[in-house]
């Protein structure tokens, strides 16, 4: 899953540590999210989106895994 965390975080002049503290996770979690190595729980995604005053869909881009039938 792709995301715009880094883009929105930089728009607000926030560090990774600032965002981590606001959503109560480690800075390493924010780094992993920004690099796409970790998909957040729905609760964490909601908290991150609220910090940016965005909808979850504006922050996280859900991609279909193909048209398996």
URVEN-V636532 format. One record per backbone hydrogen bond with DSSP energy under -1.0 kcal/mol. NH is the residue of the N-H (numbers start at 1). CO is the residue of the C=O. E is the energy in kcal/mol with one decimal. If there is no record, write none. Layout:
# URVEN-V636532
NH,CO,E ; NH,CO,E
This chain:
# URVEN-V636532
2,61,-1.4 ; 4,59,-2.5 ; 8,4,-2.5 ; 9,5,-2.9 ; 10,6,-2.5 ; 11,7,-1.9 ; 12,8,-1.3 ; 13,10,-1.7 ; 14,9,-2.5 ; 19,15,-2.1 ; 20,16,-2.6 ; 21,17,-2.5 ; 22,18,-2.0 ; 23,19,-2.1 ; 25,20,-2.3 ; 30,26,-1.4 ; 31,27,-2.4 ; 32,28,-2.4 ; 33,29,-2.4 ; 34,30,-2.7 ; 35,31,-1.9 ; 36,33,-1.4 ; 37,32,-2.3 ; 45,41,-2.6 ; 46,42,-2.1 ; 47,43,-2.3 ; 48,44,-2.6 ; 49,45,-2.5 ; 50,46,-2.3 ; 51,47,-1.9 ; 52,48,-1.6 ; 54,49,-2.6 ; 58,55,-1.2 ; 59,55,-1.0 ; 60,56,-3.2 ; 61,2,-2.9
